Every structure is written in structure tokens, then in C-alpha cells.
Amino acid sequence: MAALEFQIIELDKTWLSQLLDIERKSFGNPWSKTAFISEMGLDYSFTIGITDPGETTLYAFSVFWLVEDEIHILNIAVNPEFRRQGFAKVLIDYILGQAHAVICQFVYLEVRINNLAAISLYEKTGFTLVGKRPRYYSDTGEDALLYTYYLKETDNNEED
């Protein structure tokens, strides 16, 4: 199978139908249309997507917050038709690139304790397990694992 051509763009309300479709296919307790619209209206919230070059098909998306010197990844989902092609990793790498660009200290996220595929990806990407949030998910009472990616600090005390 040939690799798909893609681009990463910031998503707006015109993408809601595809966002909601992927969200419903990906999660037992999906975000609502209102939740996505609310996120799109926040200054510190970013909804990004991986699309085809013609911007007709949404392959995957992520929602994250950039607050002060940290990023909180709220959501990552890949259209089931395009899974196992590295799109989740592309999104994570993009977000980490943004974190480096704006000099964040860390990126963090929560993941369901039983989501082994996501946990494996986060660990391979360099995230560190730092804690557990008991009964974090209201739909199942499932625990969440808290993962953090620490960005390398620059030493401002070095002499030129």
C-alpha cells in the first residue's frame, strides 16, 4: 500500500461532521458537537487535523491546550479506515514540535488504563508515566494514566 499524502491544518466548524464521525467511531463516550464548538472558541485550545492535500478527507485529529509553558493533549483520534498508518504519531510529533517552538516545559495527557495501543505509542514517543487518576472516566469508572513528556531545558547560564 502506498503512503497517503497528507497535511496538518487547524480545523474549524466546517470539519465538524467528519470530526464527530471519527470521534463516535473511536470512543465509547464521544465528545459532543457542542464540546468541539466550545473548544474551537477558546484562545488556548487548538483543534488540528491530518487531511488529504485537497482538504476533503479527515484522516485524524487532535485537540490540545497551550497554557503558559505547558501543553495538555485532550484528544487524539484516527479515522478507523486510516489506522495503523502512523497518523497518531504524526499528530504527537507535530504537537511536540509546537511545544519546542513556544518553549514549553512539558506536554501531558491522560489515557485509559486499558488503552494498550495508545500507551505503547506514548511510551515509544518518550512520554513518562507519572501518575494515575482513579475513576477518571465517568462513563466506565476506569482509571486514567497520566503521562508527561519533558522537554529538554536550555541552560541559560552558559557563557558564550
C-alpha positions as CSV (number, residue, x, y, z in Angstrom):
1,M,0.0,0.0,0.0
2,A,1.3,3.4,-1.0
3,A,1.7,6.0,1.7
4,L,-1.1,8.6,1.7
5,E,-0.2,12.2,1.0
6,F,-1.3,14.5,3.8
7,Q,-1.1,17.8,5.5
8,I,-1.8,19.1,9.0
9,I,-4.2,22.0,9.3
10,E,-6.1,23.8,12.0
11,L,-9.7,22.6,11.9
12,D,-12.8,24.9,12.0
13,K,-16.5,24.3,12.2
14,T,-16.6,23.1,8.6
15,W,-15.0,19.9,9.7
16,L,-17.5,19.1,12.5
17,S,-19.3,16.3,10.6
18,Q,-16.1,14.4,10.0
19,L,-14.7,15.2,13.5
20,L,-17.9,13.8,15.1
21,D,-17.9,10.7,12.8
22,I,-14.3,9.8,13.8
23,E,-15.0,10.7,17.5
24,R,-18.1,8.4,17.6
25,K,-16.2,5.5,15.9
26,S,-13.2,5.9,18.3
27,F,-14.7,6.3,21.7
28,G,-17.5,4.8,23.8
29,N,-18.2,8.2,25.4
30,P,-17.6,10.6,22.5
31,W,-17.4,14.4,22.7
32,S,-20.5,16.2,21.6
33,K,-20.8,18.8,18.8
34,T,-21.1,21.4,21.5
35,A,-17.9,20.3,23.1
36,F,-15.9,20.7,19.8
37,I,-17.5,24.1,19.1
38,S,-16.6,25.2,22.6
39,E,-13.0,24.1,22.2
40,M,-12.8,25.9,18.9
41,G,-13.9,29.1,20.6
42,L,-11.1,29.1,23.3
43,D,-7.9,31.1,22.7
44,Y,-5.7,28.5,24.2
45,S,-7.4,25.4,22.6
46,F,-6.3,24.1,19.2
47,T,-8.1,21.5,17.0
48,I,-5.7,20.2,14.4
49,G,-6.3,17.6,11.7
50,I,-4.5,15.5,9.2
51,T,-6.2,15.8,5.8
52,D,-5.6,14.9,2.2
53,P,-3.9,17.7,0.2
54,G,-7.3,18.7,-1.2
55,E,-8.7,19.1,2.3
56,T,-11.7,16.9,1.6
57,T,-10.9,13.9,3.9
58,L,-10.0,14.0,7.6
59,Y,-7.7,11.2,8.5
60,A,-7.1,12.0,12.1
61,F,-7.3,14.9,14.6
62,S,-6.2,16.1,18.0
63,V,-7.4,18.7,20.4
64,F,-4.8,20.3,22.8
65,W,-4.5,23.2,25.1
66,L,-1.5,25.5,25.1
67,V,-1.5,27.3,28.5
68,E,1.6,29.2,29.7
69,D,4.5,26.8,29.3
70,E,2.7,23.5,29.0
71,I,0.5,21.6,26.6
72,H,-2.3,19.3,27.6
73,I,-3.4,16.9,24.9
74,L,-7.1,16.3,25.4
75,N,-8.0,14.1,22.4
76,I,-6.4,12.2,19.6
77,A,-8.4,10.0,17.2
78,V,-7.7,8.4,13.9
79,N,-10.4,7.5,11.4
80,P,-10.7,3.7,11.5
81,E,-10.3,3.5,7.7
82,F,-6.8,5.0,8.1
83,R,-5.5,3.4,11.3
84,R,-2.1,1.7,11.5
85,Q,-0.5,4.2,9.1
86,G,1.2,6.3,11.7
87,F,-1.2,9.3,11.9
88,A,-1.4,9.3,15.7
89,K,2.4,9.5,15.8
90,V,2.4,12.3,13.2
91,L,0.0,14.3,15.5
92,I,2.0,13.7,18.6
93,D,5.2,14.7,16.8
94,Y,3.5,17.9,15.5
95,I,2.3,18.8,19.0
96,L,5.8,18.2,20.4
97,G,7.2,20.4,17.7
98,Q,4.8,23.2,18.7
99,A,5.9,22.7,22.4
100,H,9.5,23.1,21.4
101,A,8.7,26.2,19.3
102,V,7.0,28.0,22.1
103,I,9.4,26.8,24.7
104,C,7.1,24.7,26.8
105,Q,8.4,22.7,29.8
106,F,6.2,19.7,29.3
107,V,3.3,18.1,27.5
108,Y,0.9,15.9,29.3
109,L,-2.1,13.7,28.7
110,E,-4.4,11.2,30.3
111,V,-5.1,7.8,28.7
112,R,-7.5,5.0,29.7
113,I,-5.6,2.3,31.7
114,N,-6.8,-0.3,29.2
115,N,-5.9,1.5,26.0
116,L,-2.7,-0.5,25.4
117,A,-2.1,0.7,21.9
118,A,-2.1,4.3,22.9
119,I,0.0,3.6,26.0
120,S,2.6,1.8,23.8
121,L,2.7,4.8,21.3
122,Y,3.1,7.3,24.1
123,E,5.9,5.4,25.7
124,K,7.7,4.9,22.4
125,T,7.4,8.6,21.8
126,G,9.1,9.5,25.0
127,F,6.2,10.1,27.4
128,T,6.8,9.1,31.0
129,L,4.2,7.6,33.3
130,V,3.9,10.0,36.2
131,G,0.6,9.0,37.9
132,K,-2.8,7.6,37.9
133,R,-6.2,9.3,38.2
134,P,-8.6,6.8,39.9
135,R,-12.0,6.5,38.3
136,Y,-11.2,9.4,36.0
137,Y,-13.6,8.3,33.2
138,S,-17.2,8.9,34.2
139,D,-18.7,6.5,31.6
140,T,-16.9,3.4,32.9
141,G,-15.2,4.4,36.2
142,E,-12.0,3.4,34.5
143,D,-8.7,4.8,35.8
144,A,-6.6,7.1,33.7
145,L,-2.8,7.0,33.5
146,L,-1.1,10.4,33.4
147,Y,1.8,10.7,31.0
148,T,4.2,13.6,30.7
149,Y,6.7,14.4,28.1
150,Y,9.5,16.6,29.5
151,L,11.1,19.0,27.0
152,K,14.9,19.5,27.3
153,E,15.7,22.6,29.2
154,T,18.2,25.0,27.8
155,D,20.9,26.2,30.1
156,N,20.6,29.9,30.3
157,N,23.7,30.1,32.5
158,E,26.1,29.0,29.8
159,E,28.7,31.6,28.7
160,D,29.0,32.4,25.0
